[in-house]
Amino acid sequence: MTVPALHDDAFLHLVRVDIDPAHEAAFNRWYQEEHFPDLAACPGWTPLQRFVCLGEGPRYAALYKVEGPWAFETPQFLKVKGFGRFEPFVKNFTRLQLKHLP
């Protein structure tokens, strides 16, 4: 099976993190009320859903549809990327970029 390259096609972007338990409630509020809407306002970004992991690995996951690698370079995205004031409390950050098989 050949795995397609990303090129400029849309793909799913999965971000997983752990957060210091002392900041967990505030982080979840910020993510849902501020970060998701901020990313939704960025060209090429569609926030889809957040998840909590039931198994191993980072506890929280967020799934986005990204229209292409160019979406990581827009001024709007560069302004809101990352974890803002929660950056010092985020651990085990991982991301995965996924493309549908034909």
Phi and psi in radians as a Rosetta constraint file:
Dihedral C 1 N 2 CA 2 C 2 CIRCULARHARMONIC -1.657 0.35
Dihedral N 2 CA 2 C 2 N 3 CIRCULARHARMONIC 2.270 0.35
Dihedral C 2 N 3 CA 3 C 3 CIRCULARHARMONIC -1.613 0.35
Dihedral N 3 CA 3 C 3 N 4 CIRCULARHARMONIC 2.194 0.35
Dihedral C 3 N 4 CA 4 C 4 CIRCULARHARMONIC -1.205 0.35
Dihedral N 4 CA 4 C 4 N 5 CIRCULARHARMONIC 2.577 0.35
Dihedral C 4 N 5 CA 5 C 5 CIRCULARHARMONIC -1.345 0.35
Dihedral N 5 CA 5 C 5 N 6 CIRCULARHARMONIC 2.760 0.35
Dihedral C 5 N 6 CA 6 C 6 CIRCULARHARMONIC -1.245 0.35
Dihedral N 6 CA 6 C 6 N 7 CIRCULARHARMONIC -0.812 0.35
Dihedral C 6 N 7 CA 7 C 7 CIRCULARHARMONIC 0.824 0.35
Dihedral N 7 CA 7 C 7 N 8 CIRCULARHARMONIC -2.303 0.35
Dihedral C 7 N 8 CA 8 C 8 CIRCULARHARMONIC -1.832 0.35
Dihedral N 8 CA 8 C 8 N 9 CIRCULARHARMONIC 0.252 0.35
Dihedral C 8 N 9 CA 9 C 9 CIRCULARHARMONIC -1.356 0.35
Dihedral N 9 CA 9 C 9 N 10 CIRCULARHARMONIC 2.747 0.35
Dihedral C 9 N 10 CA 10 C 10 CIRCULARHARMONIC -1.166 0.35
Dihedral N 10 CA 10 C 10 N 11 CIRCULARHARMONIC 2.673 0.35
Dihedral C 10 N 11 CA 11 C 11 CIRCULARHARMONIC -2.651 0.35
Dihedral N 11 CA 11 C 11 N 12 CIRCULARHARMONIC 2.916 0.35
Dihedral C 11 N 12 CA 12 C 12 CIRCULARHARMONIC -1.640 0.35
Dihedral N 12 CA 12 C 12 N 13 CIRCULARHARMONIC 2.460 0.35
Dihedral C 12 N 13 CA 13 C 13 CIRCULARHARMONIC -2.137 0.35
Dihedral N 13 CA 13 C 13 N 14 CIRCULARHARMONIC 2.020 0.35
Dihedral C 13 N 14 CA 14 C 14 CIRCULARHARMONIC -1.929 0.35
Dihedral N 14 CA 14 C 14 N 15 CIRCULARHARMONIC 2.168 0.35
Dihedral C 14 N 15 CA 15 C 15 CIRCULARHARMONIC -1.986 0.35
Dihedral N 15 CA 15 C 15 N 16 CIRCULARHARMONIC 2.327 0.35
Dihedral C 15 N 16 CA 16 C 16 CIRCULARHARMONIC -2.222 0.35
Dihedral N 16 CA 16 C 16 N 17 CIRCULARHARMONIC 2.445 0.35
Dihedral C 16 N 17 CA 17 C 17 CIRCULARHARMONIC -2.615 0.35
Dihedral N 17 CA 17 C 17 N 18 CIRCULARHARMONIC 2.783 0.35
Dihedral C 17 N 18 CA 18 C 18 CIRCULARHARMONIC -1.891 0.35
Dihedral N 18 CA 18 C 18 N 19 CIRCULARHARMONIC 2.671 0.35
Dihedral C 18 N 19 CA 19 C 19 CIRCULARHARMONIC -2.279 0.35
Dihedral N 19 CA 19 C 19 N 20 CIRCULARHARMONIC 2.483 0.35
Dihedral C 19 N 20 CA 20 C 20 CIRCULARHARMONIC -0.910 0.35
Dihedral N 20 CA 20 C 20 N 21 CIRCULARHARMONIC 2.193 0.35
Dihedral C 20 N 21 CA 21 C 21 CIRCULARHARMONIC -0.942 0.35
Dihedral N 21 CA 21 C 21 N 22 CIRCULARHARMONIC -0.517 0.35
Dihedral C 21 N 22 CA 22 C 22 CIRCULARHARMONIC -1.156 0.35
Dihedral N 22 CA 22 C 22 N 23 CIRCULARHARMONIC -0.317 0.35
Dihedral C 22 N 23 CA 23 C 23 CIRCULARHARMONIC -2.041 0.35
Dihedral N 23 CA 23 C 23 N 24 CIRCULARHARMONIC 0.108 0.35
Dihedral C 23 N 24 CA 24 C 24 CIRCULARHARMONIC -1.059 0.35
Dihedral N 24 CA 24 C 24 N 25 CIRCULARHARMONIC -0.857 0.35
Dihedral C 24 N 25 CA 25 C 25 CIRCULARHARMONIC -1.100 0.35
Dihedral N 25 CA 25 C 25 N 26 CIRCULARHARMONIC -0.785 0.35
Dihedral C 25 N 26 CA 26 C 26 CIRCULARHARMONIC -1.154 0.35
Dihedral N 26 CA 26 C 26 N 27 CIRCULARHARMONIC -0.688 0.35
Dihedral C 26 N 27 CA 27 C 27 CIRCULARHARMONIC -1.070 0.35
Dihedral N 27 CA 27 C 27 N 28 CIRCULARHARMONIC -0.804 0.35
Dihedral C 27 N 28 CA 28 C 28 CIRCULARHARMONIC -1.123 0.35
Dihedral N 28 CA 28 C 28 N 29 CIRCULARHARMONIC -0.687 0.35
Dihedral C 28 N 29 CA 29 C 29 CIRCULARHARMONIC -1.085 0.35
Dihedral N 29 CA 29 C 29 N 30 CIRCULARHARMONIC -0.876 0.35
Dihedral C 29 N 30 CA 30 C 30 CIRCULARHARMONIC -1.014 0.35
Dihedral N 30 CA 30 C 30 N 31 CIRCULARHARMONIC -0.782 0.35
Dihedral C 30 N 31 CA 31 C 31 CIRCULARHARMONIC -1.065 0.35
Dihedral N 31 CA 31 C 31 N 32 CIRCULARHARMONIC -0.801 0.35
Dihedral C 31 N 32 CA 32 C 32 CIRCULARHARMONIC -1.321 0.35
Dihedral N 32 CA 32 C 32 N 33 CIRCULARHARMONIC -0.716 0.35
Dihedral C 32 N 33 CA 33 C 33 CIRCULARHARMONIC -1.573 0.35
Dihedral N 33 CA 33 C 33 N 34 CIRCULARHARMONIC -0.429 0.35
Dihedral C 33 N 34 CA 34 C 34 CIRCULARHARMONIC -2.082 0.35
Dihedral N 34 CA 34 C 34 N 35 CIRCULARHARMONIC -0.951 0.35
Dihedral C 34 N 35 CA 35 C 35 CIRCULARHARMONIC -1.178 0.35
Dihedral N 35 CA 35 C 35 N 36 CIRCULARHARMONIC -0.834 0.35
Dihedral C 35 N 36 CA 36 C 36 CIRCULARHARMONIC -1.009 0.35
Dihedral N 36 CA 36 C 36 N 37 CIRCULARHARMONIC -0.865 0.35
Dihedral C 36 N 37 CA 37 C 37 CIRCULARHARMONIC -1.085 0.35
Dihedral N 37 CA 37 C 37 N 38 CIRCULARHARMONIC -0.666 0.35
Dihedral C 37 N 38 CA 38 C 38 CIRCULARHARMONIC -1.068 0.35
Dihedral N 38 CA 38 C 38 N 39 CIRCULARHARMONIC -0.767 0.35
Dihedral C 38 N 39 CA 39 C 39 CIRCULARHARMONIC -1.209 0.35
Dihedral N 39 CA 39 C 39 N 40 CIRCULARHARMONIC -0.608 0.35
Dihedral C 39 N 40 CA 40 C 40 CIRCULARHARMONIC -1.091 0.35
Dihedral N 40 CA 40 C 40 N 41 CIRCULARHARMONIC -0.460 0.35
Dihedral C 40 N 41 CA 41 C 41 CIRCULARHARMONIC -1.435 0.35
Dihedral N 41 CA 41 C 41 N 42 CIRCULARHARMONIC -0.123 0.35
Dihedral C 41 N 42 CA 42 C 42 CIRCULARHARMONIC -1.493 0.35
Dihedral N 42 CA 42 C 42 N 43 CIRCULARHARMONIC 2.361 0.35
Dihedral C 42 N 43 CA 43 C 43 CIRCULARHARMONIC -1.002 0.35
Dihedral N 43 CA 43 C 43 N 44 CIRCULARHARMONIC 2.310 0.35
Dihedral C 43 N 44 CA 44 C 44 CIRCULARHARMONIC 1.511 0.35
Dihedral N 44 CA 44 C 44 N 45 CIRCULARHARMONIC -0.002 0.35
Dihedral C 44 N 45 CA 45 C 45 CIRCULARHARMONIC -2.010 0.35
Dihedral N 45 CA 45 C 45 N 46 CIRCULARHARMONIC 2.309 0.35
Dihedral C 45 N 46 CA 46 C 46 CIRCULARHARMONIC -2.275 0.35
Dihedral N 46 CA 46 C 46 N 47 CIRCULARHARMONIC 1.833 0.35
Dihedral C 46 N 47 CA 47 C 47 CIRCULARHARMONIC -1.160 0.35
Dihedral N 47 CA 47 C 47 N 48 CIRCULARHARMONIC 2.301 0.35
Dihedral C 47 N 48 CA 48 C 48 CIRCULARHARMONIC -1.812 0.35
Dihedral N 48 CA 48 C 48 N 49 CIRCULARHARMONIC -0.994 0.35
Dihedral C 48 N 49 CA 49 C 49 CIRCULARHARMONIC -2.912 0.35
Dihedral N 49 CA 49 C 49 N 50 CIRCULARHARMONIC 2.730 0.35
Dihedral C 49 N 50 CA 50 C 50 CIRCULARHARMONIC -1.923 0.35
Dihedral N 50 CA 50 C 50 N 51 CIRCULARHARMONIC 2.696 0.35
Dihedral C 50 N 51 CA 51 C 51 CIRCULARHARMONIC -2.417 0.35
Dihedral N 51 CA 51 C 51 N 52 CIRCULARHARMONIC 2.791 0.35
Dihedral C 51 N 52 CA 52 C 52 CIRCULARHARMONIC -2.039 0.35
Dihedral N 52 CA 52 C 52 N 53 CIRCULARHARMONIC 2.359 0.35
Dihedral C 52 N 53 CA 53 C 53 CIRCULARHARMONIC -1.355 0.35
Dihedral N 53 CA 53 C 53 N 54 CIRCULARHARMONIC 2.357 0.35
Dihedral C 53 N 54 CA 54 C 54 CIRCULARHARMONIC -1.682 0.35
Dihedral N 54 CA 54 C 54 N 55 CIRCULARHARMONIC -0.157 0.35
Dihedral C 54 N 55 CA 55 C 55 CIRCULARHARMONIC -2.113 0.35
Dihedral N 55 CA 55 C 55 N 56 CIRCULARHARMONIC -2.534 0.35
Dihedral C 55 N 56 CA 56 C 56 CIRCULARHARMONIC -1.380 0.35
Dihedral N 56 CA 56 C 56 N 57 CIRCULARHARMONIC 2.840 0.35
Dihedral C 56 N 57 CA 57 C 57 CIRCULARHARMONIC 1.741 0.35
Dihedral N 57 CA 57 C 57 N 58 CIRCULARHARMONIC -3.132 0.35
Dihedral C 57 N 58 CA 58 C 58 CIRCULARHARMONIC -0.972 0.35
Dihedral N 58 CA 58 C 58 N 59 CIRCULARHARMONIC 2.517 0.35
Dihedral C 58 N 59 CA 59 C 59 CIRCULARHARMONIC -1.205 0.35
Dihedral N 59 CA 59 C 59 N 60 CIRCULARHARMONIC -0.725 0.35
Dihedral C 59 N 60 CA 60 C 60 CIRCULARHARMONIC -1.883 0.35
Dihedral N 60 CA 60 C 60 N 61 CIRCULARHARMONIC 2.526 0.35
Dihedral C 60 N 61 CA 61 C 61 CIRCULARHARMONIC -2.380 0.35
Dihedral N 61 CA 61 C 61 N 62 CIRCULARHARMONIC 2.552 0.35
Dihedral C 61 N 62 CA 62 C 62 CIRCULARHARMONIC -2.307 0.35
Dihedral N 62 CA 62 C 62 N 63 CIRCULARHARMONIC 2.385 0.35
Dihedral C 62 N 63 CA 63 C 63 CIRCULARHARMONIC -2.020 0.35
Dihedral N 63 CA 63 C 63 N 64 CIRCULARHARMONIC 2.331 0.35
Dihedral C 63 N 64 CA 64 C 64 CIRCULARHARMONIC -2.277 0.35
Dihedral N 64 CA 64 C 64 N 65 CIRCULARHARMONIC 2.652 0.35
Dihedral C 64 N 65 CA 65 C 65 CIRCULARHARMONIC -1.754 0.35
Dihedral N 65 CA 65 C 65 N 66 CIRCULARHARMONIC 2.235 0.35
Dihedral C 65 N 66 CA 66 C 66 CIRCULARHARMONIC -2.083 0.35
Dihedral N 66 CA 66 C 66 N 67 CIRCULARHARMONIC 2.271 0.35
Dihedral C 66 N 67 CA 67 C 67 CIRCULARHARMONIC -1.295 0.35
Dihedral N 67 CA 67 C 67 N 68 CIRCULARHARMONIC -0.243 0.35
Dihedral C 67 N 68 CA 68 C 68 CIRCULARHARMONIC 2.881 0.35
Dihedral N 68 CA 68 C 68 N 69 CIRCULARHARMONIC 2.919 0.35
Dihedral C 68 N 69 CA 69 C 69 CIRCULARHARMONIC -1.005 0.35
Dihedral N 69 CA 69 C 69 N 70 CIRCULARHARMONIC -0.464 0.35
Dihedral C 69 N 70 CA 70 C 70 CIRCULARHARMONIC -1.026 0.35
Dihedral N 70 CA 70 C 70 N 71 CIRCULARHARMONIC -0.454 0.35
Dihedral C 70 N 71 CA 71 C 71 CIRCULARHARMONIC -1.142 0.35
Dihedral N 71 CA 71 C 71 N 72 CIRCULARHARMONIC -0.360 0.35
Dihedral C 71 N 72 CA 72 C 72 CIRCULARHARMONIC -1.377 0.35
Dihedral N 72 CA 72 C 72 N 73 CIRCULARHARMONIC -0.137 0.35
Dihedral C 72 N 73 CA 73 C 73 CIRCULARHARMONIC -1.946 0.35
Dihedral N 73 CA 73 C 73 N 74 CIRCULARHARMONIC 0.020 0.35
Dihedral C 73 N 74 CA 74 C 74 CIRCULARHARMONIC -1.285 0.35
Dihedral N 74 CA 74 C 74 N 75 CIRCULARHARMONIC 2.624 0.35
Dihedral C 74 N 75 CA 75 C 75 CIRCULARHARMONIC -1.027 0.35
Dihedral N 75 CA 75 C 75 N 76 CIRCULARHARMONIC -0.623 0.35
Dihedral C 75 N 76 CA 76 C 76 CIRCULARHARMONIC -1.117 0.35
Dihedral N 76 CA 76 C 76 N 77 CIRCULARHARMONIC -0.778 0.35
Dihedral C 76 N 77 CA 77 C 77 CIRCULARHARMONIC -1.174 0.35
Dihedral N 77 CA 77 C 77 N 78 CIRCULARHARMONIC -0.778 0.35
Dihedral C 77 N 78 CA 78 C 78 CIRCULARHARMONIC -1.027 0.35
Dihedral N 78 CA 78 C 78 N 79 CIRCULARHARMONIC -0.497 0.35
Dihedral C 78 N 79 CA 79 C 79 CIRCULARHARMONIC -1.287 0.35
Dihedral N 79 CA 79 C 79 N 80 CIRCULARHARMONIC -0.548 0.35
Dihedral C 79 N 80 CA 80 C 80 CIRCULARHARMONIC -1.984 0.35
Dihedral N 80 CA 80 C 80 N 81 CIRCULARHARMONIC -0.034 0.35
Dihedral C 80 N 81 CA 81 C 81 CIRCULARHARMONIC -1.136 0.35
Dihedral N 81 CA 81 C 81 N 82 CIRCULARHARMONIC 2.751 0.35
Dihedral C 81 N 82 CA 82 C 82 CIRCULARHARMONIC 1.593 0.35
Dihedral N 82 CA 82 C 82 N 83 CIRCULARHARMONIC -2.849 0.35
Dihedral C 82 N 83 CA 83 C 83 CIRCULARHARMONIC -2.027 0.35
Dihedral N 83 CA 83 C 83 N 84 CIRCULARHARMONIC 0.317 0.35
Dihedral C 83 N 84 CA 84 C 84 CIRCULARHARMONIC 0.897 0.35
Dihedral N 84 CA 84 C 84 N 85 CIRCULARHARMONIC -2.348 0.35
Dihedral C 84 N 85 CA 85 C 85 CIRCULARHARMONIC -1.142 0.35
Dihedral N 85 CA 85 C 85 N 86 CIRCULARHARMONIC -0.213 0.35
Dihedral C 85 N 86 CA 86 C 86 CIRCULARHARMONIC -1.613 0.35
Dihedral N 86 CA 86 C 86 N 87 CIRCULARHARMONIC -0.044 0.35
Dihedral C 86 N 87 CA 87 C 87 CIRCULARHARMONIC -0.834 0.35
Dihedral N 87 CA 87 C 87 N 88 CIRCULARHARMONIC -0.787 0.35
Dihedral C 87 N 88 CA 88 C 88 CIRCULARHARMONIC -1.176 0.35
Dihedral N 88 CA 88 C 88 N 89 CIRCULARHARMONIC -0.265 0.35
Dihedral C 88 N 89 CA 89 C 89 CIRCULARHARMONIC -1.839 0.35
Dihedral N 89 CA 89 C 89 N 90 CIRCULARHARMONIC -0.043 0.35
Dihedral C 89 N 90 CA 90 C 90 CIRCULARHARMONIC -1.563 0.35
Dihedral N 90 CA 90 C 90 N 91 CIRCULARHARMONIC 2.368 0.35
Dihedral C 90 N 91 CA 91 C 91 CIRCULARHARMONIC -2.337 0.35
Dihedral N 91 CA 91 C 91 N 92 CIRCULARHARMONIC 2.834 0.35
Dihedral C 91 N 92 CA 92 C 92 CIRCULARHARMONIC 0.991 0.35
Dihedral N 92 CA 92 C 92 N 93 CIRCULARHARMONIC 0.696 0.35
Dihedral C 92 N 93 CA 93 C 93 CIRCULARHARMONIC -1.157 0.35
Dihedral N 93 CA 93 C 93 N 94 CIRCULARHARMONIC 2.226 0.35
Dihedral C 93 N 94 CA 94 C 94 CIRCULARHARMONIC -2.397 0.35
Dihedral N 94 CA 94 C 94 N 95 CIRCULARHARMONIC 2.697 0.35
Dihedral C 94 N 95 CA 95 C 95 CIRCULARHARMONIC -2.490 0.35
Dihedral N 95 CA 95 C 95 N 96 CIRCULARHARMONIC 2.654 0.35
Dihedral C 95 N 96 CA 96 C 96 CIRCULARHARMONIC -2.382 0.35
Dihedral N 96 CA 96 C 96 N 97 CIRCULARHARMONIC 2.366 0.35
Dihedral C 96 N 97 CA 97 C 97 CIRCULARHARMONIC -1.989 0.35
Dihedral N 97 CA 97 C 97 N 98 CIRCULARHARMONIC 2.205 0.35
Dihedral C 97 N 98 CA 98 C 98 CIRCULARHARMONIC -2.153 0.35
Dihedral N 98 CA 98 C 98 N 99 CIRCULARHARMONIC 2.470 0.35
Dihedral C 98 N 99 CA 99 C 99 CIRCULARHARMONIC -2.185 0.35
Dihedral N 99 CA 99 C 99 N 100 CIRCULARHARMONIC 2.424 0.35
Dihedral C 99 N 100 CA 100 C 100 CIRCULARHARMONIC -1.095 0.35
Dihedral N 100 CA 100 C 100 N 101 CIRCULARHARMONIC 2.419 0.35
Dihedral C 100 N 101 CA 101 C 101 CIRCULARHARMONIC -1.319 0.35
Dihedral N 101 CA 101 C 101 N 102 CIRCULARHARMONIC 2.557 0.35
